[in-house]
Amino acid sequence: MDLSRKRLPGGMPAAPSVPRAAATGGLPPRTGALPPAKFSPSPPPHFPPHRPPPLAQAMQAKLAPARMRAAPRPPIVPQRPPAPALPTLPRPVPPPLGQRAPARPMQAKMAAVPAKTNATPAPLRAPAYAGPPFPQPGLPTRQIVQARLTIKNGSPQDLVKAIEKTGLVRPNRVHRLPIEIGHMIRSTDKDEQFGEVDVGNAQQVALVAYRLAQHRFTPRSVAAPSRNPNRVYKLAIVGAGSTAAYYINTLGPAYDHSHTVVIGGNNPWMSARGHGISYINHTERQIAMPSENVTEHGGNESFVKRRAFAAASDQVIRSTTGRWIHSGNVTNIRMLANVYTITYGNGQTVRATEVIFAGGGGALRKPAELSDDSKAIRNGARIIDMNTFIRRKVRQRPRGRVVVWGSNAAIDAVAAAKRFGWTIVKWLYNADPAWLPGSRYKSKPYRLQEVQRDSSHSYKGRNDIKIEDCGRKLQVRDTVNNVVIAANIDYVVYGLGTDDLLTDGAPVMDASVLDGDRNLRPMLDDAGIFGDMPTPENDSNRAFLGWQNKAGTFKVVGLAAENYTTTTTTRDGKDVKNRINSKDDPRVLALKNWVSGDVATVGQLTYIRSAVRAVNNYVPPSIVDRVDYSHADRNQLRVHLQAKYPSLPEAYAQGFIALVHTVRSGYSARLPHGFTAQQTNFLDQQLAAKHLQAKRGKISTLGAWLHWMRNQLLRMMPNEGAEVSRGLAKLPRKQR
């Protein structure tokens, strides 16, 4: 068919068709008419009828060189309604400046799209990189693909600070930098590879800052978490507090948590423990997440806030694990065919091949007046636990008279009552409180040593104390002497420790978990991380880390490990219950000697963090650049020395580690929060100098070097109590 003879509506002849050679980039005809410009597969832009094209397009059409424009089109007469079908027409060229663009029929616009041919298409150019891909329609809505990032010569915190300095990230997004960088670090090899970023390279830092400013990175999802009751997770963590966060953090960024489930409620530091005392008696260097590897010294002025610490722990769990079941009511754990079934809530279950029990303490032990119905009293509502007092009562007015029952377990209640102006009539305990050398409680506005001096009452057995009605209030009687030691009391506040969740009352742990044993087995430091390698001579001095069953697939860590009670039978047939929680137990001392002075028991956060770190054999990536001399174990110190000072001889490295351990354990009362900033800088300088000497082959005698360093460290040692005074002097009285 001769398309050149085809007429348009109105009798106008159609424009001649363009030869295929011209349309595909061939030579144009000799007449000088050039082929029309190539066009994209999408329909050309359409301007409303009887309106001129945009000025910029018109100017471009008029000023373009002649060789880039097609011949002018003949005038077009008014068109009638479009015909049912039209042949393929070339793409129109914008008319010269001043002429109106005529309306184009719909068929003409559709005909402008080229038909499919068998010709080989021209090679396409790769599109510009537009960031990580977004969820595809066919994938679950939570499936997010992210970029994998590796940090060199620094930590995530160092990278965050470097990115802030670039100014490329908006101020309202700066608070998300640690979270999003964490998502990038924890991504897998299957994700887009962003590459390695050197914190000291400004160009690389600016590149990642630009990416973070342009895109919002979210956790790599494992699709919507399966609710299939038959699914078996690889790891289940019971408890969602600080211990659970420590355990997850020390598994490292390479661990695949898509098969991890956490069962636990709110972090106790967020609400349950109350905020009458707003801080934890530890600094960030003592209790921060192990991966942060905090090395900066801080005193009493830098105690960690309870809410901030709880939020940091929640963030680790929320951003890392595949599923978090918000239930604090785990009722049973049993094992069948090497698979654990955990019952929680109203009978729901979840299954896993490995269980970490980090559920903390059980129920608070109660006085007999609350636990025994036969001894109940009329005003029993005035007998409350320490957490309830701090959370709900301590700020109420008018202040009243209280009796606090408990030693270190209730010491926060004594401090809160003193700070808010309550009258502490008696402080009851059966053992003197252990005063931590870095605590504020012996300074203003607390001065709890004065309460101990003026109001304490010691007893031998818990049954020696009896609480009675006194009108509408209470009184306390010592039954041994039959003397009322406190009368007209508004509240008796008790802190008597906690039960063992696993074995006391309605036990959570089924006997099948023990795998034939009577008790769980203690996890001890078999690798010599907190001392020398174990031998038959020093076997009893291995550090206590927690409990586990025979198979090692059920572990107990944290406060739950301190509370776990074993049962043994004596020769006369009596069952004896024991716990590994004494501060004088050699297995506890073996670890305590490797941390700062403000650690007394297994259930304290600093002890828990070191124990969990050893269980997972964790070393933070930033150990190459820095180390916390005050809390690092033997492995961490040796890795740091090898990475940063490779020329240091082995004898000098081992001598240095022994020196650090000896000084911080021997002078813990004067170093409640670890080595001071001056001492830390001194140790860094000495290692750098000795490393340089070793490289040059001129190194001093080992014994003389260690002896001189020890004397210098002792000369810089603060007097006992000086750390506390200096720290409190930096705080306004209302913030103490």
Order of alpha helices (4+ residues) and beta strands (2+ residues): alpha-alpha-alpha-beta-alpha-alpha-beta-alpha-beta-beta-alpha-beta-beta-alpha-beta-alpha-beta-beta-beta-beta-beta-alpha-beta-beta-alpha-beta-alpha-beta-beta-beta-beta-beta-beta-beta-beta-alpha-beta-beta-alpha-alpha-alpha-alpha-alpha-alpha-alpha
